[in-house]
Amino acid sequence: MAYRAFVDGQEGTTGLRIHEYLAQRDDIEVLRIDADKRKDAAERARLLNAADVAFLCLPDAAAKEAAALVTNPNTCLIDASTAHRTAPGWAFGLPELAPSQRQLIRDSKRISNPGCHASAFILLLRPLVDAGLVPPGLPISASSITGYSGGGKKMIEQYEAGGDARLDAPRPYALGLGHKHVPEMTAHTGLTTKPIFMPIVGKFYKGLSVSVPLHLSQLSAGATPESVQAAFEKRYAGERFVRVMPLRDAPTLEDGFFDVQACNDTNRVDIFVFANDHQLILMARLDNLGKGASGAAVQSMNVHLGVDESKGL
């Protein structure tokens, strides 16, 4: 049986990549909108309601408007914007979040796709909060380095046009301490204090790594690098898209630097713990256009439809 899928916002970076994933599938019929009707609300509504799964690859306000157009109770919406990531009634589209999350995604007709930075951060912190190693009220800081594709078409054009020497260097942003991923980073980790988060754009197309520094003295009594490592290994045992690397990963230390792009063109997240006797650095890397966006959306679709979770990925 072929399922029908529609991408509202198919010309954006995330929408184009979802189309690439779906084009490989013989179990998906992709509904397409004529170029001259992309802003025709009636035609968009028709296609949204004709789909078994509709992906919203739109700005927040437009995503809310599109969701309101859906009257078919059988249409599942997967929203790639930030509009619904902490909204009641929307399942968070991160199957690895908790043991019960896949069932929530299967049962829901409203799924919010996680942000790229948020996915990496949540996968680092949620297991440690759940295991009682990180107190929920602990003030956390995190940084993320990402390729410029995460900024969408305008940023891609800016970097690829060249001519601006400032872009040759790493580019910290969101210095007003209000990055749009922070609400979901707080809500879905179980933290009760908003993290301080600073993302940095680098002069490379894609790839992302979030780093969280911690003092062992900040963690629950008796916490060790080994117990932190064990919490990750227990939580992600059997997860096909999460790879927990060995404690103090020897090849990385031997190379002397961390390869942010090593998960590119996969739907995989790599989890690392680097440590000495007093401090930890937790790191997670992923492809910001794969597991950080389009791949995650297709994975949630697979879970919802009850097909092989890795199909097409």
Rosetta blueprint (number, residue, H / E / L):
1 M L
2 A L
3 Y E
4 R E
5 A E
6 F E
7 V E
8 D E
9 G L
10 Q L
11 E L
12 G L
13 T H
14 T H
15 G H
16 L H
17 R H
18 I H
19 H H
20 E H
21 Y H
22 L H
23 A H
24 Q L
25 R L
26 D L
27 D L
28 I E
29 E E
30 V E
31 L E
32 R L
33 I L
34 D L
35 A H
36 D H
37 K H
38 R L
39 K L
40 D L
41 A H
42 A H
43 E H
44 R H
45 A H
46 R H
47 L H
48 L H
49 N H
50 A H
51 A L
52 D L
53 V E
54 A E
55 F E
56 L E
57 C L
58 L L
59 P L
60 D H
61 A H
62 A H
63 A H
64 K H
65 E H
66 A H
67 A H
68 A H
69 L L
70 V L
71 T L
72 N L
73 P L
74 N L
75 T L
76 C E
77 L E
78 I E
79 D E
80 A L
81 S L
82 T L
83 A L
84 H L
85 R L
86 T L
87 A L
88 P L
89 G L
90 W L
91 A E
92 F E
93 G L
94 L L
95 P L
96 E L
97 L L
98 A L
99 P L
100 S L
101 Q H
102 R H
103 Q H
104 L H
105 I H
106 R H
107 D H
108 S L
109 K L
110 R E
111 I E
112 S E
113 N L
114 P L
115 G L
116 C H
117 H H
118 A H
119 S H
120 A H
121 F H
122 I H
123 L H
124 L H
125 L H
126 R H
127 P H
128 L H
129 V H
130 D H
131 A L
132 G L
133 L L
134 V L
135 P L
136 P L
137 G L
138 L L
139 P L
140 I L
141 S E
142 A E
143 S E
144 S E
145 I E
146 T E
147 G E
148 Y H
149 S H
150 G H
151 G H
152 G H
153 K H
154 K H
155 M H
156 I H
157 E H
158 Q H
159 Y H
160 E H
161 A H
162 G L
163 G L
164 D L
165 A H
166 R H
167 L H
168 D H
169 A L
170 P L
171 R E
172 P E
173 Y L
174 A L
175 L L
176 G L
177 L L
178 G L
179 H L
180 K L
181 H L
182 V H
183 P H
184 E H
185 M H
186 T H
187 A H
188 H L
189 T L
190 G L
191 L L
192 T L
193 T L
194 K L
195 P L
196 I E
197 F E
198 M E
199 P E
200 I E
201 V E
202 G E
203 K L
204 F L
205 Y L
206 K L
207 G L
208 L E
209 S E
210 V E
211 S E
212 V E
213 P E
214 L E
215 H E
216 L H
217 S H
218 Q H
219 L L
220 S L
221 A L
222 G L
223 A L
224 T L
225 P H
226 E H
227 S H
228 V H
229 Q H
230 A H
231 A H
232 F H
233 E H
234 K H
235 R H
236 Y L
237 A L
238 G L
239 E L
240 R L
241 F L
242 V E
243 R E
244 V E
245 M L
246 P L
247 L L
248 R L
249 D L
250 A H
251 P H
252 T H
253 L H
254 E H
255 D H
256 G L
257 F L
258 F L
259 D L
260 V L
261 Q L
262 A L
263 C L
264 N L
265 D L
266 T L
267 N L
268 R L
269 V E
270 D E
271 I E
272 F E
273 V E
274 F E
275 A E
276 N L
277 D L
278 H L
279 Q E
280 L E
281 I E
282 L E
283 M E
284 A E
285 R E
286 L E
287 D L
288 N L
289 L L
290 G H
291 K H
292 G H
293 A H
294 S H
295 G H
296 A H
297 A H
298 V H
299 Q H
300 S H
301 M H
302 N H
303 V H
304 H H
305 L H
306 G L
307 V L
308 D L
309 E L
310 S L
311 K L
312 G L
313 L L
